[in-house]
Amino acid sequence: MNGTARAIALLAFPAATALLGGCVANSSNPTVGVAEASMSATEALVSLDVTNPGGRDLFIKGVEYQLAHGEAGLPVAVGVWSGGVELPAGKSSRLDLRMPFTIELLEPESRKLYLNGTLRLEDRTGYLGLKFMDMTGTSFQVEFEAKDAKP
């Protein structure tokens, strides 16, 4: 290979690498916050704001969760939500969860809740021609105060 060919090859590699960099899967995980929460003696109703900071359209196909209550953080609900919520790139979506308690509350006056879980997602943008690519779960954890549920 002569000097000119070598120079062209050395310049072409970084340019090709930069172009392919736009095809790399999103590494920005969605974040979860609580928009609203209320609770009664038997259940909690929680509205989650799920934000997709990345550049790929996602679809929330499920949530596995555990809810703990009170100062002691005793688990009071465990469950799975399945359904479907679009989560476009750079935007937020609302997800409402109804969580029936599996045990009686030990601190019924407390409104402190701890929610942790895993979002189950699909990539709706497509990666190198693959549509609806399954993605691994994204874990989340939030601590918040709930209001009293309206009768």
C-alpha positions as protocol buffer text, in pm:
chain_id: "A"
residue {
  index: 1
  type: MET
  ca { x: 0 y: 0 z: 0 }
}
residue {
  index: 2
  type: ASN
  ca { x: 148 y: 333 z: -103 }
}
residue {
  index: 3
  type: GLY
  ca { x: 150 y: 647 z: 116 }
}
residue {
  index: 4
  type: THR
  ca { x: -163 y: 802 z: -40 }
}
residue {
  index: 5
  type: ALA
  ca { x: -368 y: 483 z: -2 }
}
residue {
  index: 6
  type: ARG
  ca { x: -253 y: 447 z: 358 }
}
residue {
  index: 7
  type: ALA
  ca { x: -353 y: 810 z: 436 }
}
residue {
  index: 8
  type: ILE
  ca { x: -699 y: 756 z: 282 }
}
residue {
  index: 9
  type: ALA
  ca { x: -747 y: 434 z: 484 }
}
residue {
  index: 10
  type: LEU
  ca { x: -643 y: 609 z: 806 }
}
residue {
  index: 11
  type: LEU
  ca { x: -894 y: 890 z: 744 }
}
residue {
  index: 12
  type: ALA
  ca { x: -1175 y: 659 z: 634 }
}
residue {
  index: 13
  type: PHE
  ca { x: -1172 y: 448 z: 952 }
}
residue {
  index: 14
  type: PRO
  ca { x: -1254 y: 732 z: 1197 }
}
residue {
  index: 15
  type: ALA
  ca { x: -1523 y: 866 z: 959 }
}
residue {
  index: 16
  type: ALA
  ca { x: -1688 y: 523 z: 932 }
}
residue {
  index: 17
  type: THR
  ca { x: -1670 y: 476 z: 1309 }
}
residue {
  index: 18
  type: ALA
  ca { x: -1838 y: 814 z: 1367 }
}
residue {
  index: 19
  type: LEU
  ca { x: -2120 y: 726 z: 1125 }
}
residue {
  index: 20
  type: LEU
  ca { x: -2181 y: 390 z: 1290 }
}
residue {
  index: 21
  type: GLY
  ca { x: -2185 y: 555 z: 1633 }
}
residue {
  index: 22
  type: GLY
  ca { x: -2536 y: 679 z: 1558 }
}
residue {
  index: 23
  type: CYS
  ca { x: -2652 y: 317 z: 1526 }
}
residue {
  index: 24
  type: VAL
  ca { x: -2548 y: 211 z: 1875 }
}
residue {
  index: 25
  type: ALA
  ca { x: -2837 y: 112 z: 2105 }
}
residue {
  index: 26
  type: ASN
  ca { x: -2957 y: 364 z: 2363 }
}
residue {
  index: 27
  type: SER
  ca { x: -2767 y: 344 z: 2691 }
}
residue {
  index: 28
  type: SER
  ca { x: -2985 y: 600 z: 2874 }
}
residue {
  index: 29
  type: ASN
  ca { x: -3223 y: 420 z: 3107 }
}
residue {
  index: 30
  type: PRO
  ca { x: -3570 y: 557 z: 3177 }
}
residue {
  index: 31
  type: THR
  ca { x: -3624 y: 723 z: 3514 }
}
residue {
  index: 32
  type: VAL
  ca { x: -3929 y: 684 z: 3738 }
}
residue {
  index: 33
  type: GLY
  ca { x: -4090 y: 944 z: 3964 }
}
residue {
  index: 34
  type: VAL
  ca { x: -4420 y: 958 z: 4150 }
}
residue {
  index: 35
  type: ALA
  ca { x: -4670 y: 1214 z: 4016 }
}
residue {
  index: 36
  type: GLU
  ca { x: -4952 y: 1129 z: 4259 }
}
residue {
  index: 37
  type: ALA
  ca { x: -5016 y: 872 z: 4527 }
}
residue {
  index: 38
  type: SER
  ca { x: -5305 y: 792 z: 4757 }
}
residue {
  index: 39
  type: MET
  ca { x: -5376 y: 504 z: 4991 }
}
residue {
  index: 40
  type: SER
  ca { x: -5649 y: 349 z: 5199 }
}
residue {
  index: 41
  type: ALA
  ca { x: -5630 y: 73 z: 5458 }
}
residue {
  index: 42
  type: THR
  ca { x: -5641 y: -189 z: 5178 }
}
residue {
  index: 43
  type: GLU
  ca { x: -5456 y: -49 z: 4875 }
}
residue {
  index: 44
  type: ALA
  ca { x: -5234 y: 219 z: 4723 }
}
residue {
  index: 45
  type: LEU
  ca { x: -5297 y: 402 z: 4396 }
}
residue {
  index: 46
  type: VAL
  ca { x: -4976 y: 535 z: 4245 }
}
residue {
  index: 47
  type: SER
  ca { x: -4930 y: 740 z: 3926 }
}
residue {
  index: 48
  type: LEU
  ca { x: -4577 y: 710 z: 3793 }
}
residue {
  index: 49
  type: ASP
  ca { x: -4407 y: 954 z: 3558 }
}
residue {
  index: 50
  type: VAL
  ca { x: -4166 y: 751 z: 3346 }
}
residue {
  index: 51
  type: THR
  ca { x: -3914 y: 962 z: 3153 }
}
residue {
  index: 52
  type: ASN
  ca { x: -3712 y: 841 z: 2857 }
}
residue {
  index: 53
  type: PRO
  ca { x: -3398 y: 1058 z: 2835 }
}
residue {
  index: 54
  type: GLY
  ca { x: -3258 y: 856 z: 2545 }
}
residue {
  index: 55
  type: GLY
  ca { x: -3295 y: 889 z: 2172 }
}
residue {
  index: 56
  type: ARG
  ca { x: -3489 y: 568 z: 2109 }
}
residue {
  index: 57
  type: ASP
  ca { x: -3868 y: 515 z: 2122 }
}
residue {
  index: 58
  type: LEU
  ca { x: -3957 y: 262 z: 2391 }
}
residue {
  index: 59
  type: PHE
  ca { x: -4270 y: 70 z: 2492 }
}
residue {
  index: 60
  type: ILE
  ca { x: -4343 y: -23 z: 2854 }
}
residue {
  index: 61
  type: LYS
  ca { x: -4486 y: -374 z: 2840 }
}
residue {
  index: 62
  type: GLY
  ca { x: -4476 y: -456 z: 3209 }
}
residue {
  index: 63
  type: VAL
  ca { x: -4377 y: -358 z: 3561 }
}
residue {
  index: 64
  type: GLU
  ca { x: -4277 y: -590 z: 3844 }
}
residue {
  index: 65
  type: TYR
  ca { x: -4300 y: -414 z: 4179 }
}
residue {
  index: 66
  type: GLN
  ca { x: -4277 y: -439 z: 4556 }
}
residue {
  index: 67
  type: LEU
  ca { x: -4431 y: -175 z: 4782 }
}
residue {
  index: 68
  type: ALA
  ca { x: -4318 y: -124 z: 5143 }
}
residue {
  index: 69
  type: HIS
  ca { x: -4489 y: 92 z: 5405 }
}
residue {
  index: 70
  type: GLY
  ca { x: -4411 y: 294 z: 5717 }
}
residue {
  index: 71
  type: GLU
  ca { x: -4095 y: 377 z: 5903 }
}
residue {
  index: 72
  type: ALA
  ca { x: -4006 y: 7 z: 5922 }
}
residue {
  index: 73
  type: GLY
  ca { x: -4045 y: -35 z: 5546 }
}
residue {
  index: 74
  type: LEU
  ca { x: -4246 y: -356 z: 5579 }
}
residue {
  index: 75
  type: PRO
  ca { x: -4344 y: -504 z: 5239 }
}
residue {
  index: 76
  type: VAL
  ca { x: -4721 y: -474 z: 5195 }
}
residue {
  index: 77
  type: ALA
  ca { x: -4774 y: -539 z: 4823 }
}
residue {
  index: 78
  type: VAL
  ca { x: -4603 y: -736 z: 4549 }
}
residue {
  index: 79
  type: GLY
  ca { x: -4728 y: -758 z: 4196 }
}
residue {
  index: 80
  type: VAL
  ca { x: -4693 y: -744 z: 3822 }
}
residue {
  index: 81
  type: TRP
  ca { x: -4861 y: -498 z: 3588 }
}
residue {
  index: 82
  type: SER
  ca { x: -4881 y: -585 z: 3223 }
}
residue {
  index: 83
  type: GLY
  ca { x: -5025 y: -372 z: 2954 }
}
residue {
  index: 84
  type: GLY
  ca { x: -4875 y: -121 z: 2721 }
}
residue {
  index: 85
  type: VAL
  ca { x: -4761 y: 241 z: 2735 }
}
residue {
  index: 86
  type: GLU
  ca { x: -4566 y: 420 z: 2462 }
}
residue {
  index: 87
  type: LEU
  ca { x: -4254 y: 598 z: 2588 }
}
residue {
  index: 88
  type: PRO
  ca { x: -4121 y: 819 z: 2305 }
}
residue {
  index: 89
  type: ALA
  ca { x: -3759 y: 932 z: 2294 }
}
residue {
  index: 90
  type: GLY
  ca { x: -3697 y: 1239 z: 2509 }
}
residue {
  index: 91
  type: LYS
  ca { x: -4049 y: 1238 z: 2659 }
}
residue {
  index: 92
  type: SER
  ca { x: -4244 y: 1120 z: 2964 }
}
residue {
  index: 93
  type: SER
  ca { x: -4549 y: 897 z: 3000 }
}
residue {
  index: 94
  type: ARG
  ca { x: -4786 y: 835 z: 3289 }
}
residue {
  index: 95
  type: LEU
  ca { x: -4845 y: 487 z: 3428 }
}
residue {
  index: 96
  type: ASP
  ca { x: -5117 y: 424 z: 3690 }
}
residue {
  index: 97
  type: LEU
  ca { x: -5080 y: 130 z: 3929 }
}
residue {
  index: 98
  type: ARG
  ca { x: -5336 y: -9 z: 4175 }
}
residue {
  index: 99
  type: MET
  ca { x: -5157 y: -209 z: 4444 }
}
residue {
  index: 100
  type: PRO
  ca { x: -5376 y: -412 z: 4681 }
}
residue {
  index: 101
  type: PHE
  ca { x: -5209 y: -473 z: 5018 }
}
residue {
  index: 102
  type: THR
  ca { x: -5137 y: -837 z: 5100 }
}
residue {
  index: 103
  type: ILE
  ca { x: -5120 y: -775 z: 5476 }
}
residue {
  index: 104
  type: GLU
  ca { x: -5278 y: -536 z: 5725 }
}
residue {
  index: 105
  type: LEU
  ca { x: -5077 y: -218 z: 5779 }
}
residue {
  index: 106
  type: LEU
  ca { x: -4880 y: -217 z: 6107 }
}
residue {
  index: 107
  type: GLU
  ca { x: -4853 y: 164 z: 6106 }
}
residue {
  index: 108
  type: PRO
  ca { x: -5193 y: 270 z: 5965 }
}
residue {
  index: 109
  type: GLU
  ca { x: -5129 y: 639 z: 6043 }
}
residue {
  index: 110
  type: SER
  ca { x: -4811 y: 648 z: 5831 }
}
residue {
  index: 111
  type: ARG
  ca { x: -4831 y: 762 z: 5469 }
}
residue {
  index: 112
  type: LYS
  ca { x: -4466 y: 682 z: 5387 }
}
residue {
  index: 113
  type: LEU
  ca { x: -4424 y: 437 z: 5097 }
}
residue {
  index: 114
  type: TYR
  ca { x: -4123 y: 282 z: 4926 }
}
residue {
  index: 115
  type: LEU
  ca { x: -4166 y: 144 z: 4575 }
}
residue {
  index: 116
  type: ASN
  ca { x: -3904 y: -57 z: 4392 }
}
residue {
  index: 117
  type: GLY
  ca { x: -3935 y: -260 z: 4080 }
}
residue {
  index: 118
  type: THR
  ca { x: -3837 y: -330 z: 3724 }
}
residue {
  index: 119
  type: LEU
  ca { x: -3973 y: -178 z: 3403 }
}
residue {
  index: 120
  type: ARG
  ca { x: -4000 y: -431 z: 3118 }
}
residue {
  index: 121
  type: LEU
  ca { x: -3936 y: -249 z: 2790 }
}
residue {
  index: 122
  type: GLU
  ca { x: -3924 y: -298 z: 2415 }
}
residue {
  index: 123
  type: ASP
  ca { x: -3727 y: -83 z: 2171 }
}
residue {
  index: 124
  type: ARG
  ca { x: -3974 y: 59 z: 1917 }
}
residue {
  index: 125
  type: THR
  ca { x: -3713 y: 240 z: 1708 }
}
residue {
  index: 126
  type: GLY
  ca { x: -3550 y: -71 z: 1567 }
}
residue {
  index: 127
  type: TYR
  ca { x: -3176 y: -143 z: 1573 }
}
residue {
  index: 128
  type: LEU
  ca { x: -3003 y: -230 z: 1247 }
}
residue {
  index: 129
  type: GLY
  ca { x: -3340 y: -321 z: 1094 }
}
residue {
  index: 130
  type: LEU
  ca { x: -3475 y: -519 z: 1393 }
}
residue {
  index: 131
  type: LYS
  ca { x: -3817 y: -394 z: 1509 }
}
residue {
  index: 132
  type: PHE
  ca { x: -3953 y: -440 z: 1862 }
}
residue {
  index: 133
  type: MET
  ca { x: -3624 y: -561 z: 2003 }
}
residue {
  index: 134
  type: ASP
  ca { x: -3665 y: -690 z: 2358 }
}
residue {
  index: 135
  type: MET
  ca { x: -3459 y: -494 z: 2610 }
}
residue {
  index: 136
  type: THR
  ca { x: -3354 y: -593 z: 2955 }
}
residue {
  index: 137
  type: GLY
  ca { x: -3546 y: -455 z: 3250 }
}
residue {
  index: 138
  type: THR
  ca { x: -3469 y: -120 z: 3404 }
}
residue {
  index: 139
  type: SER
  ca { x: -3473 y: -116 z: 3785 }
}
residue {
  index: 140
  type: PHE
  ca { x: -3615 y: 177 z: 3983 }
}
residue {
  index: 141
  type: GLN
  ca { x: -3669 y: 280 z: 4344 }
}
residue {
  index: 142
  type: VAL
  ca { x: -3869 y: 574 z: 4482 }
}
residue {
  index: 143
  type: GLU
  ca { x: -3968 y: 691 z: 4830 }
}
residue {
  index: 144
  type: PHE
  ca { x: -4276 y: 912 z: 4871 }
}
residue {
  index: 145
  type: GLU
  ca { x: -4570 y: 1019 z: 5087 }
}
residue {
  index: 146
  type: ALA
  ca { x: -4926 y: 923 z: 4988 }
}
residue {
  index: 147
  type: LYS
  ca { x: -5243 y: 1118 z: 5048 }
}
residue {
  index: 148
  type: ASP
  ca { x: -5551 y: 962 z: 5202 }
}
residue {
  index: 149
  type: ALA
  ca { x: -5768 y: 799 z: 4937 }
}
residue {
  index: 150
  type: LYS
  ca { x: -6105 y: 963 z: 4879 }
}
residue {
  index: 151
  type: PRO
  ca { x: -6393 y: 743 z: 4994 }
}
